[in-house]
């Protein structure tokens, strides 16, 4: 939430990285979708022309997560197994819409994984409008958001740049703010040469991943059943209804 004025736990990049390393995203995806989902790599999908599957990820590493939490002073554990630093428990709340079965299942799986390293994540379920009101107002510790990207990479500007923070825009409800990210996005979207544009956007994608601004969970593989009597032309991945 609001990385310029974040939840106290997440003000520190090291804490965000520790939480990220404690999450086995492959297990989350398998647990929800089996083979009909893939681990997301950043603020893009693999079908976009500027997608880059070589983006360096924060790895799942439970031992490293525990070591990092220890180094941050969260060494002691209470009888409930939750880490403590002085009198404070290592706990936060995740905001999610009750209408999303996938996100609810993801929250439960992550809750179990975090509990294994001594972090308590409670779940705040609410109907969608209430969820969205909290999201826009920044009334959450963590937010299980769903993002529908556009075929064009220009969509990343609306979701993640500083200009899109509510008050200046509409979509960046997490208040992620990075001058380096904004600059790389602007350069990539202005660039007319596809190779250079992709290189600029790669810098942007790597920046937001390195900042641990989000835990990129999953991309859904949409499945469609069609009767064999129908003869169909090829379908573009960005719009199955196009033809």
N, C-alpha and C positions, 0 to 999 in steps of 0.2 A: 504494500500500500504506500503510495506517495513517497517515492524514494528521496524526495527533497525534504520531507517531513514524515518519516516512516514510523511504523510500529517500532517501539524501542528495541525489540529483539532483532529486527531486520535492518537497523541502521548500519550495522557492520557487515561489510562484504563477506568477511570470514564466516559469520553466522549464516548468511544466505547460502554460501557454498557448502557449509556443513549440512544444512537441511537438504540441499540438492543431492549431495553425495549419499545421503541416507535413503534415497528413494530409488528403488529398482524399477525403472520405467518399463523395461521389457516385461517384467512380471505383471505390472499394472495393465499393460496393453493385452497380454495374453489372457489375463483374468477377466477382462471385460469383453474383448472381441475375438478371442482365439486368433485366427489368421486373417480376420477382416479389418485389421487395424495395424498401423505401423507407428513406431516411436517418432514423435515430431522432433525436428532438428533446430527449430528457431521460428521466427515470425514469417514463415513462408511454407508452401507445400511443395512436394517433389514435382508436381506437374507444372509449376511455373518455370518460365524460361530462365529466370535468374536464380533458380534454386541451386544450392551448393551443398552436396552431401559430404563434403570434406571439412565442413565447419567443425572446429575443435570443441568437443563437448566436455562439460564437467562430468566426470565419470561416476558411476555407482561404485562406491567404495566404503563399505560400512566401517571398516577398521579406521580408515582415514577420517571419516566423519566423527567417530568417537574420540579420536586423538585431537581433532580440531576443537571439539566441544570442551574437552579437558583443558586445552590450552587457553580457552576463553573464560575459564574459571568455573565451568559447570561440572565439577568433579564428583560432588557428593550426590547420592541417591537416597530418596526417602523410602519408607516402607512400601509405597505404591510403585516404586521403580522409576519415578520421575526425577530427573536431575534437578539439583538445587544449587544456587549460588547465594550463600547467606540464607535469608528467610524466603527468597524468591524461588518459585517453581518455574521450570522451563516449559511453559505452556502457551498455546495460542489457539485462536478459533478460526475455522475455515468457513467462509460464506458460500453457499451453493443453492441453486434453485431446486425445489422438490420435484419439478417437472422433468428433470434430466436424470434418467436412470443411470446413464453412463458416468456422469460426474459424481453421482451419489456412490456408485460402486468404486470409482477411483478414490474418492475420499476415504472410504472404509479401508481399502487396501493400503493407502498411504498412512493412514492412522496406525495400522498394525506395524508397518515398517518403521515408522518413527518411534513407536513405543519400544521397539527392540533396542534403540540407541538411547532411550531415556527421555524422549521428547513427547509431550502430551499435546495432541491436536484434537480439540473438540470440534464438533460439526454443527453449524448453524444452518438448518434447512428452513427455507421459506418459499412461499409461492412466488412466481416469477416476478411480478411487478414489485413486490417488497424487496426481493433479491436485487433487482435492477436499481431500485431507489437507493439501497445501501451501497451498491457498487459505485454509482455516480457520485454519491456524497462522500465516498471514502470511508464509510462506516464499517470497516472490517479489518481484521488482522491479515488474513490471506483470502484470496478470492479465486474460486474455481470458475474461470471464465471460459466461454466458448467464443471463438473468433472465426468468422467466415471470410477468408481472404478473397480478393478479386483476382481474375486471371492476370491482370496487370500488376507489376510490383508497386504501383502507386498506392495500393491499399495500405502498405506498411506505414505511409505517412499519416494516414487517418487514425491508425491504431496506436502508434508508438512514438511519434515525434512530440517535441515540447509544444508545438502549436496545437496539438490535438488534446491537450489537457483540458478538462471541463472548465469553462470560463473563457478559453481561447478557442476551443473546438468542442468536440462532442464525445470522442471515443476512448481516449487515453485515460480511462477511469483509474488506472493504477498510478498515474502521475509519474511515470518513468521519464526521467529528464537526463539527457546526456548530449553535450555539445558535440562530442566526437561522432556520436550516432547520427545526430541531425545533419551534420556537415556531410557525412558519407552518403546518407540517403539523398540529400539535395544534389550532390555531385552525380550520383548514379542515375537519378531521374532526369537530370539535364543532359547527360551525355548521350550523343547520337550514335556513337560506335558501340555495338552490342558487347564486344569483348571488354572494353573499358568500363562500360556501364555495369557489367556483371562483377568486375573487380571492385568497383566502388561499393556496390551493394553487398558484396561479400564482407568488406570491412565493416559495414553497418551491422550485418548479421552477427559477425564475430564479436563486435563490441557489446551488443545486448546480451549475448550468451555469456560472455566473460563477466558481465556485470551481475549475473545471476538474477536478472530482473524477473524471471519467471522460470518455472520448471515446465519445460515443453513436454507435454504428456503424449498426445496421440493425434494421428491423422486417421480418419475413417475411410475405408475402402467401400464405396457404395456398391452394393450388389443389386442386380436387376434381373427379373425372370421374364422372358419373352416366349410366347408360343412359337413353336417351330414353323407354323404356317406363314409367319411374317418374315419378310426379307428386308433387312435393314442395311443402310449404308454405314460406313465407319463412324464411330462416335468420338467426338472430341472430349478429352477428360475434363475440360472446364465447363461443359454444358451438355449434359446427356440428352436434353430436349432439342438441341439446336437443329438436328436433321430429322 
